[in-house]
Amino acid sequence: MAEEKTFETNLKDLENLVKELEAGNVPLEDAIKKYTEAMELAKNCSDKLNTATEKVNKILASDGELKDFEIKEEK
């Protein structure tokens, strides 16, 4: 099984693909392949960001379970 790439690696690969496609020097068949790869990388990055957001929105409670973090305002 191949090792999963980091968010940063995926983002850099996506940026490179976008630059290649924006240059406009890519034959149509290659452009379609690069576009498809770019869309997969974009989805992967989005998924990783969503996962990170979910983790940031949780805190470790004293009983060891993850619970939603809520700010309680004093009145």
Phi, psi and omega in degrees: 000131181287145179289137181288135180287154178284165176302315182297319178295315178299318181295318179296317177299319179297315179300318179295318178296318179297318178299317179298316181291322179293332180295333176076011181260018185258128176302152186308311182299318178293322180297320179296316179297315181294321178297315179299316178297319179297319179295322177294318178296319179298318178295317179299315178298317179298316178299317180295321177295319178297319178296316179296320179298317178299318181293321180293329181279006179237153174231156180276115181282168183298336180273005176087001179262146176281131179228155177300140179271126178231137175270122180260119180272137177274140181258000000 
